[in-house]
Amino acid sequence: MPGSSGSSGSTDGSTKAMGVLTVGGLVVVTAYTVALGSNGWLWFGWVVLGLITLGMVASRST
């Protein structure tokens, strides 16, 4: 991959992408909740996505 320095460059990129996806998911779930009412499965999915993202960040820093 151009511009990356070994595997750590792609790991940083995927972690950043997961962070963006998590924040974007929060915006979408919040907008859905405001417009159509709360859906527990959407919030559960967002929490799982957030935990996966935190796990990726924690594994990257070690």
Residue frames as a rotation matrix with the C-alpha (Angstrom) as fourth column:
MET 1
0.585 0.811 0.000 0.00
0.811 -0.585 0.000 0.00
0.000 0.000 -1.000 0.00
PRO 2
-0.118 -0.687 0.717 1.60
0.581 -0.634 -0.511 3.34
0.806 0.356 0.474 -0.97
GLY 3
-0.042 0.020 0.999 2.45
-0.431 -0.902 0.000 5.64
0.901 -0.431 0.047 1.87
SER 4
0.903 0.347 0.254 2.23
-0.374 0.342 0.862 3.02
0.212 -0.873 0.439 4.60
SER 5
-0.142 -0.984 0.105 5.19
-0.890 0.081 -0.448 1.90
0.433 -0.158 -0.888 6.61
GLY 6
-0.944 -0.238 -0.229 4.70
-0.152 0.929 -0.338 -1.83
0.294 -0.285 -0.913 7.01
SER 7
-0.386 0.840 -0.380 1.75
0.669 0.539 0.511 -3.39
0.635 -0.057 -0.771 8.79
SER 8
-0.502 0.197 -0.842 1.47
0.737 -0.412 -0.536 -0.65
-0.452 -0.890 0.061 11.42
GLY 9
-0.932 0.160 -0.325 0.37
-0.283 -0.880 0.381 1.87
-0.225 0.447 0.866 8.80
SER 10
-0.541 0.778 -0.319 -2.55
-0.129 0.298 0.946 -0.28
0.831 0.553 -0.061 7.70
THR 11
-0.339 0.405 -0.849 -3.46
0.888 0.435 -0.147 -1.01
0.310 -0.804 -0.508 11.32
ASP 12
-0.759 0.039 -0.649 -3.59
0.303 -0.862 -0.406 2.71
-0.576 -0.505 0.643 12.12
GLY 13
-0.858 0.441 -0.263 -5.73
-0.476 -0.491 0.730 3.28
0.193 0.751 0.631 9.04
SER 14
-0.381 0.754 -0.535 -8.19
0.274 0.645 0.713 0.53
0.883 0.125 -0.453 9.91
THR 15
-0.447 0.194 -0.873 -8.41
0.889 -0.014 -0.458 1.74
-0.101 -0.981 -0.166 13.51
LYS 16
-0.876 0.120 -0.467 -9.10
-0.108 -0.993 -0.052 5.26
-0.470 0.005 0.883 12.30
ALA 17
-0.704 0.646 -0.295 -11.74
-0.346 0.051 0.937 3.93
0.620 0.762 0.188 9.90
MET 18
-0.324 0.585 -0.744 -13.40
0.734 0.651 0.192 2.01
0.597 -0.484 -0.640 12.75
GLY 19
-0.661 0.041 -0.749 -13.41
0.578 -0.609 -0.543 5.18
-0.479 -0.792 0.379 14.85
VAL 20
-0.879 0.347 -0.326 -15.06
-0.468 -0.758 0.454 7.13
-0.090 0.552 0.829 12.04
LEU 21
-0.521 0.701 -0.487 -17.59
0.008 0.575 0.818 4.33
0.853 0.423 -0.305 11.54
THR 22
-0.444 0.320 -0.837 -18.37
0.879 0.337 -0.338 4.25
0.174 -0.885 -0.431 15.27
VAL 23
-0.758 0.147 -0.636 -18.91
0.146 -0.911 -0.385 8.02
-0.636 -0.384 0.669 15.48
GLY 24
-0.797 0.483 -0.364 -20.97
-0.542 -0.303 0.784 7.95
0.268 0.822 0.503 12.27
GLY 25
-0.493 0.612 -0.618 -23.02
0.431 0.789 0.438 5.09
0.756 -0.051 -0.653 13.70
LEU 26
-0.601 0.246 -0.761 -23.69
0.721 -0.245 -0.649 7.11
-0.346 -0.938 -0.030 16.83
VAL 27
-0.830 0.284 -0.480 -24.96
-0.380 -0.918 0.114 10.02
-0.409 0.277 0.870 14.72
VAL 28
-0.651 0.591 -0.477 -27.22
-0.354 0.320 0.879 7.71
0.672 0.741 0.001 12.68
VAL 29
-0.467 0.479 -0.743 -28.62
0.729 0.685 -0.016 5.90
0.501 -0.549 -0.669 15.74
THR 30
-0.702 0.190 -0.686 -29.24
0.428 -0.658 -0.620 9.21
-0.569 -0.729 0.380 17.53
ALA 31
-0.805 0.413 -0.425 -31.00
-0.586 -0.661 0.469 10.68
-0.087 0.627 0.774 14.47
TYR 32
-0.562 0.603 -0.566 -33.13
0.045 0.705 0.707 7.54
0.826 0.372 -0.423 14.14
THR 33
-0.551 0.319 -0.771 -34.05
0.832 0.284 -0.477 7.71
0.067 -0.904 -0.422 17.82
VAL 34
-0.772 0.246 -0.586 -35.04
-0.013 -0.928 -0.372 11.38
-0.635 -0.279 0.720 17.57
ALA 35
-0.714 0.468 -0.521 -37.05
-0.688 -0.327 0.648 10.88
0.132 0.821 0.555 14.36
LEU 36
-0.115 0.670 -0.734 -38.73
-0.461 0.618 0.636 7.50
0.880 0.411 0.238 14.90
GLY 37
0.746 0.367 0.555 -38.27
-0.650 0.226 0.725 6.55
0.141 -0.903 0.407 18.53
SER 38
-0.101 -0.879 0.465 -35.80
-0.937 0.241 0.252 4.37
-0.334 -0.411 -0.849 20.35
ASN 39
0.776 0.192 -0.601 -34.77
-0.404 0.883 -0.239 0.95
0.485 0.428 0.762 19.05
GLY 40
0.703 -0.466 0.537 -32.85
-0.494 0.224 0.840 -1.13
-0.512 -0.856 -0.073 21.56
TRP 41
0.672 -0.451 0.587 -31.20
0.601 0.795 -0.077 -3.29
-0.432 0.405 0.806 18.89
LEU 42
0.672 -0.439 0.596 -29.67
0.295 -0.580 -0.759 -0.25
0.679 0.687 -0.260 17.22
TRP 43
0.607 -0.446 0.658 -28.19
-0.749 -0.598 0.286 0.93
0.266 -0.666 -0.697 20.51
PHE 44
0.715 -0.341 0.610 -26.96
-0.113 0.805 0.582 -2.59
-0.690 -0.485 0.538 21.30
GLY 45
0.704 -0.437 0.560 -25.28
0.708 0.368 -0.602 -2.75
0.057 0.821 0.568 17.89
TRP 46
0.629 -0.477 0.614 -23.64
-0.163 -0.853 -0.496 0.62
0.760 0.212 -0.615 18.44
VAL 47
0.658 -0.389 0.645 -22.32
-0.712 -0.041 0.701 -0.44
-0.246 -0.920 -0.304 21.86
VAL 48
0.699 -0.408 0.588 -20.86
0.376 0.908 0.184 -3.62
-0.609 0.092 0.788 20.34
LEU 49
0.661 -0.445 0.604 -19.25
0.554 -0.255 -0.793 -1.57
0.507 0.858 0.078 17.55
GLY 50
0.657 -0.389 0.646 -17.83
-0.557 -0.828 0.067 0.83
0.509 -0.404 -0.760 20.15
LEU 51
0.688 -0.401 0.605 -16.37
-0.398 0.489 0.776 -2.04
-0.607 -0.775 0.177 22.19
ILE 52
0.680 -0.455 0.574 -14.74
0.701 0.634 -0.327 -3.52
-0.215 0.625 0.750 19.09
THR 53
0.631 -0.435 0.642 -13.25
0.146 -0.746 -0.650 -0.11
0.762 0.504 -0.407 18.27
LEU 54
0.668 -0.386 0.636 -11.92
-0.743 -0.399 0.538 0.26
0.046 -0.832 -0.553 21.83
GLY 55
0.722 -0.399 0.566 -10.40
0.125 0.879 0.460 -3.21
-0.681 -0.262 0.684 21.57
MET 56
0.647 -0.485 0.588 -8.66
0.704 0.086 -0.705 -2.23
0.292 0.870 0.397 18.33
VAL 57
0.611 -0.415 0.673 -7.30
-0.358 -0.904 -0.232 0.95
0.705 -0.099 -0.702 19.91
ALA 58
0.700 -0.330 0.633 -6.08
-0.614 0.174 0.770 -0.96
-0.364 -0.928 -0.081 22.98
SER 59
0.692 -0.449 0.566 -4.38
0.478 0.872 0.108 -3.64
-0.542 0.196 0.817 20.88
ARG 60
0.681 -0.444 0.582 -2.71
0.429 -0.401 -0.809 -1.01
0.593 0.801 -0.083 18.69
SER 61
0.636 -0.412 0.653 -1.19
-0.605 -0.791 0.090 0.81
0.479 -0.452 -0.752 21.66
THR 62
0.725 -0.378 0.576 0.45
-0.334 0.538 0.774 -2.33
-0.603 -0.753 0.264 23.07
